[in-house]
Amino acid sequence: MPEFPYSRLRRWPDVEAENLQAHDATDLLLVARALAEAGERGLDGTQIAVIGDEYGAVTLALTDAGLRGIRVHQDLATGRRALARNAADLGLDGFASHELDAALLDGARLVLLQLPKALAELEEIADAVARWAATDVVLVAGGRVKHMVLAQNEVLGRSFSRVQAQRAERKSRLIVASEPRPVSETPPFPVSAQHEGLTLVAHGGAFAGARLDIGTRVLLDALRLASRFLSEERSDETKGVREPGKDVLDLGCGTGALAVSYALAHPAAQVIATDRSAAAVASARATAAANGVADRITVTQDDAASEVATASVDVVLLNPPFHLGTSIHTGAATRLFEAAARVLRPGGELFTVFNSSLGYRAELTRLVGTTEQLHRTPKFTVTRSIRRP
Ligand SMILES: C[S@@+](CC[C@H](N)C(=O)[O-])C[C@H]1O[C@@H](n2cnc3c(N)ncnc32)[C@H](O)[C@@H]1O
């Protein structure tokens, strides 16, 4: 059989660059191991689940090898769109996408996993596999050796009795876990925590977990200092006037800390909270409900607010990512600045927090409009950009 054409895979709509590929050596190891296991154990595609398949390399290589009916879960909207597009380009179908739930794992006897960066995400996935897959399931988890830590084995060991690290090959390594342990009655995620009048609820894969990120806190403080959080609605009510509420977008909402804080401080605001991560979206929905503002916050899974209409919002709140994978790359933040510029009405405001060393001010001015520094701590800068007409 000709080798699967990995080099034809694309990351699009995720950031593309010469040094960024749509597959890696771990994908190749996972595929080789899966083909061997499927052969030895007589598995068909319907008994295989793939989790964390970034751009679809594992799912598509196995589908191409004749395994039909594979179930796949990808956390990111960008990865889901890339998989769909790569499949169409290669003329492949016959696999099904799922959330991280019972439907993904029911009856699965082989689960392939690209190890996530966060241990909490791994813990939620390991529990899900032990909870819902077949009792003879084998979980094969792979990663780049330089990103792997012993704690990953320990986390897997909480859900599986046997955990065996394999010898590294081409700077990647597989860990094989089997014999699922009994699971607790309620899943370990989501978790929640209280922060001065705000409850945050988090699934394992959500940024910062149930903690309030320092950058997020600095942005919230800056908004309060700038009197944004002295609710116009409330002060106007005392004058007998009620201003219409603003349309607000929390772009890359994570657990929804910014969206929910804004909604709590502005009772007339209508907020959209959007993120490309399914774990973030599920967390933000739960956070909105836990704080009693679910009726004013619409949470969507989307890439860079692509489904939000052009020139339709008054305020964008943004704490952008600045790590892409594990190499620092600012392309991901630029995409969100461009998205903010597109969805803001002329005169609308973008509030951004970023690591001061990144110096985004010139870029924000160019892409959005006049940008002033609202607040600066030793580590973070908060800016306000006004959308040019
Ligand atoms: C630094 S976190 C901030 C999360 C949250 N706003 C907070 O302040 O706690 C950045 C978030 O942006 C999301 N993100 C990154 N790229 C995105 C994209 N292209 N479209 C939507 N969300 C994105 C990430 O999934 C992550 O949740």
The ligand as an SDF file (V2000), in Angstrom:
LIG
                    3D

 27 29  0  0  0  0  0  0  0  0999 V2000
   -5.2280   33.4640   27.3530 C   0  0  0  0  0  0  0  0  0  0  0  0
   -6.7100   32.5180   27.1620 S   0  0  0  0  0  0  0  0  0  0  0  0
   -7.9050   33.6410   27.8620 C   0  0  0  0  0  0  0  0  0  0  0  0
   -9.1890   32.9860   28.3080 C   0  0  0  0  0  0  0  0  0  0  0  0
  -10.1830   33.9110   29.0190 C   0  0  0  0  0  0  0  0  0  0  0  0
  -10.6170   35.0050   28.1650 N   0  0  0  0  0  0  0  0  0  0  0  0
   -9.5800   34.4580   30.2840 C   0  0  0  0  0  0  0  0  0  0  0  0
   -9.2250   35.6360   30.2860 O   0  0  0  0  0  0  0  0  0  0  0  0
   -9.4450   33.7050   31.2580 O   0  0  0  0  0  0  0  0  0  0  0  0
   -6.9690   32.6290   25.4210 C   0  0  0  0  0  0  0  0  0  0  0  0
   -8.1710   31.8660   24.8980 C   0  0  0  0  0  0  0  0  0  0  0  0
   -8.2810   32.1260   23.4870 O   0  0  0  0  0  0  0  0  0  0  0  0
   -8.7220   30.9530   22.8520 C   0  0  0  0  0  0  0  0  0  0  0  0
   -8.3550   31.0460   21.4240 N   0  0  0  0  0  0  0  0  0  0  0  0
   -7.1200   30.9810   20.8690 C   0  0  0  0  0  0  0  0  0  0  0  0
   -7.1880   31.1040   19.5420 N   0  0  0  0  0  0  0  0  0  0  0  0
   -8.5090   31.2370   19.2310 C   0  0  0  0  0  0  0  0  0  0  0  0
   -9.2260   31.3740   18.0090 C   0  0  0  0  0  0  0  0  0  0  0  0
   -8.6140   31.3920   16.8390 N   0  0  0  0  0  0  0  0  0  0  0  0
  -10.5740   31.4960   18.0710 N   0  0  0  0  0  0  0  0  0  0  0  0
  -11.2090   31.4580   19.2580 C   0  0  0  0  0  0  0  0  0  0  0  0
  -10.5800   31.3060   20.4520 N   0  0  0  0  0  0  0  0  0  0  0  0
   -9.2480   31.2050   20.4380 C   0  0  0  0  0  0  0  0  0  0  0  0
   -8.0330   29.8440   23.6200 C   0  0  0  0  0  0  0  0  0  0  0  0
   -8.7110   28.5980   23.4320 O   0  0  0  0  0  0  0  0  0  0  0  0
   -8.0920   30.3550   25.0600 C   0  0  0  0  0  0  0  0  0  0  0  0
   -9.2410   29.8920   25.7310 O   0  0  0  0  0  0  0  0  0  0  0  0
  1  2  1  0
  2  3  1  0
  2 10  1  0
  3  4  1  0
  4  5  1  0
  5  6  1  0
  5  7  1  0
  7  8  2  0
  7  9  1  0
 10 11  1  0
 11 12  1  0
 11 26  1  0
 12 13  1  0
 13 14  1  0
 13 24  1  0
 14 15  1  0
 14 23  1  0
 15 16  2  0
 16 17  1  0
 17 18  1  0
 17 23  2  0
 18 19  1  0
 18 20  2  0
 20 21  1  0
 21 22  2  0
 22 23  1  0
 24 25  1  0
 24 26  1  0
 26 27  1  0
M  CHG  2   2   1   9  -1
M  END
$$$$
